[in-house]
Amino acid sequence: MPVFGLLFVLGATLTLGTLLVRKALLVIAVVLAPLTFAGGASRLTSGWVRRWAQVTLALIVSKLAIVVVFIVPSAWSVTPTASGHCCPG
């Protein structure tokens, strides 16, 4: 059983680290948005807007993926059985 506890702590730490890095990158993307859109006027830097939008969208969708990964199993674990109880047994 201690192995499962250690795996849980490791998973929670990795998830927290991932969310913190994601939030920092999202703040950086928002701060760089005016520079990106200003650079969109030139032909040399016109690809900045597309790349900025792709990165920002990927950061937003990654949060949704993390939420789905946690919500779906928790919803399955509290589904009532045929007898009306939340857990078998």
Summary of the structure (lengths in Angstrom):
residues: 89
radius of gyration: 20.7
end to end distance: 21.9
largest distance: 67.2
contacts: 180
relative contact order: 0.08
helix: 78%
strand: 0%
